[in-house]
Amino acid sequence: MRLLTWSVALLFALAISPSSVEAQQAGGENPAPDNWPKTVEALATALNNNDAGELLAVLSEDVSITTFESKNADGTRLLAKTKKGQAISALNYVFAPEKMANEIAEAFKSAEVPEELKRRMDIRDEAHSRRANRTAVTWLTESLGAKQGDKVGVIIYWCDKTANEDPEVIFILIKGDPQSQHAKIKSVCFGNPIPRSAK
C-alpha cells in the first residue's frame, strides 16, 4: 500500500507527451545510454502491437514483472492491460532523474485525455514541482529498486476503449538489465495508481 500511496502522490503532478510510441531522450543532466532509448521504444512498440514475441525480445530471462497492487504478474497480464490503450509517452532516464514529474506533466498537456485529468496532472508552481520530482524518484526506488546509475523509464497509456471497465491511465515503470549488452529490461511495474474519482 505504501507504493500505491507514493504512486498516487506522484500522479497528481506527472505528465505525458504526444501520442507516439517513440521513446524520448530525457533526463537533463542525466542522459540515458545510447541503447536504452531504443529498448524503451521497443517495449512501447511491442505493447502498441500487442505482440508477445516483441515483448519477450526486450525482457531479460529473469525479468521481474509486478503491479502496483501485487507482486505477481506476467507479460500476458501486461499485454492485456494495454491492449485497448493508446501510447501517450515513453521516457527514458539514468537514475535519479531530476525532472521526471515535469516531463510527464508537460506531455499530458497535449495528450488526448479528458481535460479534468490534464488539470489533475498539471504542476502548479516551483514548490509543487520539487515535491513531485522527489516523489517520482521515490516511486522508482519503491517499485523497481532503482539505484544511482540504473537505466529506468516510464511508458504511459490511456485506455478508454475497455468494454466493461472505466477509462484509466496505465503507467509502466521499467529498469534496465545492467548485465545485458543489449540493455534488456530487468524489472517492470505497472498499473493505474490514480483513484477512480481522479479520472
N, C-alpha and C positions, 0 to 999 in steps of 0.2 A: 504493500500500500504506500510505502514511502516513495517508491519510484513513481507511482501513479501521481502522487501529490506533487513531486518535482515536475512531472510532465505537464500537469495542468497549469502550474505556475508559469512554466516557460511558454506555453502555447498562447497565453494571453498577450505575449509580446513578440511572437515569432511571425515570419512571413515567407512568402513563396515567390518564385519568378515565373516568367511567361510559360505558357502551356507547351513546353518542349521537353523531350526526354534527354536532350543534350546536357551532359554534365558541365557545370560552370566552374571555372577556376576561381576559387575564392579563398579568403583567409588573410588578406592583407599582408602582414609581415611573415606569415606562416604559409607560403605556397605549398601545395601538395606535390609529391614526387611526380615525375613525368608520366609514369604508367598508371598512377592511381586515378586520375580523372577518367581515363579510358575504362578502368574497371567499374567505376561508379556508373558511367554511361552505359556500359554493357549490362549491368544489373537492371537499370531503368528500362533499357530496351527489351530485355528478357521478360520483365513484368508487363510491359506495354503489349508485347506479343503473346503473353500468357504461354510462354514456351518453356517447358520443364527442362529440355535439353540445354537451352541457352542459360537457364538459371544454374544448372549443375556445373556448367563450364566455368562460372566465376566464383564458385564456392570451394573452399578448401575441403579436404576429405573429412576433417574432424570439426567442421563448422558447427557452431552453437547457434540455434535459432530459438528465440523466445518471444513472448509478447509482453506488453506492459502489465498484464494481469497474471500471467502464468509462465513457468519455466519450461513448459512442454509445448513445443510447436515444431513445424517442419516446413519444407519448401512447398508442399502441396497446400497447406493452410495459407501460406503467404500468397501463392498464386490465386487461390480462391478469394482472398480478401481484396485483392486489387483487380480482379477480373473485369469488373464493370466500371472501373475508375479511369480517370484522366490524369496523366502525369503532369504535375504543375511545376516541379522543380527538382533538380538533382545537384546538390552542393557537395564539394569535397574540401577537406582540410587536413592539416597536420595539427594534432592536438598539442596545446589547447587553443582553439580558435578564439579570437578576440571579438569578432563582430557577427557571430552566427545568428543571433536573435535579430539584429538589424537587417541582415540579408534575407532572412526568412520573411520578416515583416514587409520589406520592400517588394518582395516577389508577390505577396498576397494582393498588393495594390492593383496589379494588372491581371490577376487570375480571374477566371470565370467562376466565381463563387458568390454566394449571397453577400449583399452589402453589409449586413449585420456581422457576418463572420469577418469581413475585412476590417470593420471597426474594432472588433474584439482583438484582432491580431496586431493592430497598429501600435507603434511605440510613441508614447505621448511626449516625452521630454528626455533630457540627458540623464536624469536620475533613474527614470524608468528603464532607459537603455542599459545603464550599468547593471541594474538589478537583473534584467532579462538575460544579458550576456553571461553574467556569473551563473545564473540558473542553467543556461544552456550547457556550460562546461560541467556542472554538477550532473545534469541529465545524462551526458555522455559517459561520465565516470560511473554513475549508478547503474546504467543499463548495459554498458559494454565492458566495463572495467578498463576504460581508456586511461592511458597514462602519457606523460610527456613524450612527444615524438611519434606517437601512434598515428597511422593513417585512418581517418574517420570520415564519415559522410552522412548526409541525410537526404532521403528522397521523399517527396510529398505527393500524395494522390488525393484527388477529390472524387469521391464515389457517390454520385447522385442518381445512379440508374439501377439500384438494387430493387429486386421485386418485392420483397417483404420487409425491408428494413429502412430506417430513416437514412437520409443522406449523411455522410460523415467524411471527415478528413483522416487519412491514414498517414502516419509518419513512420518511416522505415529508417532506423539508425543502423549504421554499419561500421565495422572496424576491419582494417586490412590484416592479412596474414603476414607477419614480419619475416617468416621463413620462406615465403614464396617469391621466387624471382619474377613471377607474373603478377604480383600484388593481388592474389585472390583474397576472398572475403573470409575472415575468421569468425566473426560474430555478427548476428543480425538480431535486432529487437524491433518489433513493430506493433502497431495498434492505433487506436483512437483515444487519446487522453483528454479530449475536450468533452465536458459534461453535455448531456443532451440539450440542455437549455441554452447552451452557447452556440448552437448551430442554427 
